[in-house]
Amino acid sequence: MSDVTTTHATEAAADTGTAYGLELGGPLDDLARVGPGTPFGEVLRRYWHPISKAEKATTTPRRVKVLGEELILFRTRRGEPALLHPRCIHRGASLYYGGVEEDGIRCCYHGWVFDPQGHCLEQPCEPDLGQHRDKVRQPWYPVRERYGLVWAYLGPAGKKPVLPRYDVFETIPEGQQLIVNDAGVGGGGPEVLDFNWLQHWENVMDPFHVPILHARFSGEQFTAEMAVIPEVTFEYTPVGVRSTQIRKLDDQRALRRRTEVMFPNLRVVPSPRLTPGPTNLIGWVVPEDDTTFRIFTLAVHEDPDFLVKLRSTFGGKPWAELSEEEHRRMPGDYEAQKSQGPISLHSEDHLTTTDQGVAMLRRMMARQIRAVTAGDDPVGVIRDPADEIVGITGGNFFLTREEALAEGLVDA
Amino acid sequence: MPSPAALLAKYTPAAVTAGRPLAVLGVDGVVVLEGEARVPARLEHLSARGKWVRDLQVPDGTREAVAHLARRYGIVWASEWGPNAHLALAGVLGLPAAPWPYLPVQFNKLAAIREYAAGRPWVWIDDPVVDLDPLPGEPGGVIVRVDPARGLAGLDLSVIDEAVFGPAA
């Protein structure tokens, strides 16, 4: 055998694992998909979800998409918000073209009028404005207003829970205000994020990406402290998964940062710019469908632009002003998560223990699917109004050297 | 679901000693990772060299149960803990220094197990929450579902031995 032949044979033996004939896996559809009848879509349909800023529910009908369902949001002239299925039950014209009146919306085609609960109030071409109008019902969903948001319940009638309150928003300190944002705070990209919602939600339980993606790789996108690789404790809570991240700082202090995911889709991520103390903001990751989602965020702060200023910058520039080359060179959350695909191929993941938060979240999602399939409530569903206030434990807590020493978080 | 070939195309697990049936273990099927244990157990505080920390409960009798399986089967981990399942649990379970092979899968593990077993007899011991796809009527091996609040110590291993080796085991 010649030397050339030997070299080729050696190289051929070493060329394993090439992409030739690559066969890719697929998503965990049971967890990722949200449409009616899907396993986790049914879990999501056991909770209230924010669907719009309250100020955007007006007497002009607006198309909204929630959990794969196209719906029409409007506010009657009396001020009541309403969420109806768009297809008029008479002959199918869309209520998007309807006219909002005192007590409901009038279809543009033959004038049938529906109230926010879908009752037909008038059929103007029929005798006596419709002698049998009380026999029909436009499909509708219950909506409520709280904290400057419109909340909707898209689940079975008999399972509707109490709409939660959150302790952090119940008492607004003097000089501060409630800030409502629907522009994708925390997503690191556009207002409507164009990939599967789960990629974003599980990123909340991935604290190890912070010192890599947001510091070493793309430059300091938040603060110097966030560049330190933390020691992370993962734990289940009654309503989700929590990570506690300990960072030993150069000045002998320690930072204890606690983030949470809470079912069904809450992201409790304290300010990455390290506003100290219990978190003053919470976000909700609300799927429009399987490949688009919104983030609704509430915060309490004296500066009305607090959430806008919170957003990461890239070399000092906001995400929207980056060139394609700058996106490539300084990727952030949006680039990383969108590049996982429209719906990530979860079976391709090679998880390890630093991914435990992600794995724990997926496992807890699977458990909720089993609970709902068995006819039980998933975690976090509130039945008793006396339990309506939900406590939040996330935050940025700085420990002095003495405190850190006492807890064994830094070396003596 | 993806084919077994896709699941293991980018990862080559180590082989198990030939000649013995396989016992495929999910971490969730061995120790108690969530909620309170329903049997006497001790709390263990695991750390991977200052990176991640996790508290878990090890029911009394778990070490002995694992040792029993290791004497009779070739052990394979199948979990989202990947290579660290053996590393992290070695101390609390008294595992050998040389790590057992692992399959890096969290859900729908059956296809990967069948692919790996390649015709050898196997028993898969795990928590049922990992099954998102319904299990087939003829899985090709023995599947044992564990009460996640009891872990491996809640099982009668003689029943498993009999299912794998036959009544004379």
Boltz contact constraints between the chains, C-beta under 6 A:
constraints:
  - contact:
      token1: [A, 23]
      token2: [B, 5]
      max_distance: 6.0
  - contact:
      token1: [A, 23]
      token2: [B, 6]
      max_distance: 6.0
  - contact:
      token1: [A, 23]
      token2: [B, 9]
      max_distance: 6.0
  - contact:
      token1: [A, 25]
      token2: [B, 2]
      max_distance: 6.0
  - contact:
      token1: [A, 25]
      token2: [B, 6]
      max_distance: 6.0
  - contact:
      token1: [A, 26]
      token2: [B, 2]
      max_distance: 6.0
  - contact:
      token1: [A, 30]
      token2: [B, 132]
      max_distance: 6.0
  - contact:
      token1: [A, 231]
      token2: [B, 50]
      max_distance: 6.0
  - contact:
      token1: [A, 232]
      token2: [B, 52]
      max_distance: 6.0
  - contact:
      token1: [A, 233]
      token2: [B, 53]
      max_distance: 6.0
  - contact:
      token1: [A, 234]
      token2: [B, 54]
      max_distance: 6.0
  - contact:
      token1: [A, 236]
      token2: [B, 34]
      max_distance: 6.0
  - contact:
      token1: [A, 347]
      token2: [B, 2]
      max_distance: 6.0
  - contact:
      token1: [A, 350]
      token2: [B, 104]
      max_distance: 6.0
  - contact:
      token1: [A, 351]
      token2: [B, 80]
      max_distance: 6.0
  - contact:
      token1: [A, 351]
      token2: [B, 82]
      max_distance: 6.0
  - contact:
      token1: [A, 352]
      token2: [B, 82]
      max_distance: 6.0
  - contact:
      token1: [A, 352]
      token2: [B, 84]
      max_distance: 6.0
  - contact:
      token1: [A, 353]
      token2: [B, 48]
      max_distance: 6.0
  - contact:
      token1: [A, 353]
      token2: [B, 52]
      max_distance: 6.0
  - contact:
      token1: [A, 353]
      token2: [B, 81]
      max_distance: 6.0
  - contact:
      token1: [A, 353]
      token2: [B, 84]
      max_distance: 6.0
  - contact:
      token1: [A, 354]
      token2: [B, 51]
      max_distance: 6.0
  - contact:
      token1: [A, 354]
      token2: [B, 52]
      max_distance: 6.0
  - contact:
      token1: [A, 356]
      token2: [B, 52]
      max_distance: 6.0
  - contact:
      token1: [A, 359]
      token2: [B, 80]
      max_distance: 6.0
  - contact:
      token1: [A, 359]
      token2: [B, 106]
      max_distance: 6.0
  - contact:
      token1: [A, 366]
      token2: [B, 129]
      max_distance: 6.0
  - contact:
      token1: [A, 367]
      token2: [B, 129]
      max_distance: 6.0
